C-alpha cells in the first residue's frame, strides 16, 4: 500500500522517477528501509532529491527508481508499505505492554495497571539500521 505520512492513500510515482535513500556497499548501492511506528518495515520514496535531503540530510546518497521497480525490490523482503514524501522521522515507539497487577482478593479479577496509551499505527517513520 502506498501512503502519505498520515496513512492516507497517496498519489504514486507510477513510472515517474522517485528518489530513494541508498547506501554504498563496495561497488553497489543498497536500498535503505525504515520502520513504521507499529514496527513494520517500509520503503520510502521522494518526489524530489531536495525533499529527501531535507529530511535525511545532505549527505544521504540517493538513487532514482520507478515505483514498480522499488516494489519489485522490496516485496520479496516482505515489505508491503511504501511511504511517499514523508516529512517526519520519529524515535521508536515503546513496545512494552502495561504490567499486570497481582491478583486482588477473591472479589474480582486482576486488572492491568494504567500505562501509556497504545500508539496508533501510522506511517511516521523510525530510523532502522540498514
N, C-alpha and C positions, 0 to 999 in steps of 0.2 A: 504494500500500500504506500502510495506517495502522499505525504502530509506536509503541511507547513508547520511552523513552530508551535502552533496552538492545537495541533492534532486534527485540523480540518483538511479534507482533501485539497491538494494543491494542483495548480496548473503544472504540467510536466514539461520537461525539456524535449520530450519525444526524440526527434532526430537532430535537434539543435545541439551544439556542443555545450556541455556543462563542465564546470571547473571542479575538480575533486582533489582533496588533500592526499598526498602520497609522501613516502619517504624513500630514500635511496638505500638499496641493499646491494652493494657492489655495482654491477652494470645494469641492474634492473630497478624499476620503481615498484613499490609495494603500496597498495591502497590502504589508507588509514580508515579504520572503522571506529565507531563510537558506541556508547550505550545510552539508551533512553533512561528516564528516571525509574522505570519499572525493572531495569536491569537487562532488558532485551537489547541485542545488538542492532545497530542500524548503520546505513551508509548515509553520507551527506553529499550534497552537490550544491553548487552555487551558480547563479546565472552570470556572474562576472568574477574575474580574478580579484578585483578590488574588494568585493564583498567577502570573499574567502580570506584575504589578507587582513581585512578589518577585524574579523572575528578570531582568526587563528594566528595572526602575527605576520609581519612582512617576510620573515624567514621561512614560512611554510612553503614547501615545494608543492607544485600543482601539476596536474595532467588534465587534458581535455578528453572527455568521453561523452558519448551519447547516453541517454537514459537506458536504452536497451542493452548497450554494452556494459554499463555499470551493473544492471540487474543480472546479466549473464555472468559477471564476476562474483557477485555476492550470493546469488541463490544457491549454488552448490555448497556454500558455507552455512546455509540455514538462515541467512539474513534476509528478512522479508520486508523490512521497513526502509524507506528512502525519505529523508527529510531534505526538502529543497529550501535553500536560503535561510538556514537557522540564524537566529540573531542573539542567542544566549547560550553560554556554556556554564553549567552549574556544578557545584560539588556533588559527590554521590549522596543519594538519599539514604537515610537509615533503613536497614532491613530487619532490625530486631523487632520482634513482637513484644507486646506488653507482657510482663511476667504474670504468672497465675498466683493468686493468694492461696495460702494454706486453707484447707477445708475448714469452714466455720463449724460451730456447734451443729448438731444434727438438725437444726431448724431450717437449713437451706443449703443449696449447692455453692461451690466455690465460684467467685466472680473474678474476672480479670481486673488487674489494677488499672487505674486510669493511666493512659500513656499518650504519646503524641499521636495526632490524627494520622490515619493511613494516607500516604502520599498518593495523589491522583496519578493515573497512568497517562502521561503526556509526553510529547517528544522533546522535552527540554533535555539537552544532551549533557552527558557527563564525560569527562575525559577518560579514555581507556588506553591501556598500554597496548600498543600495536606490535 
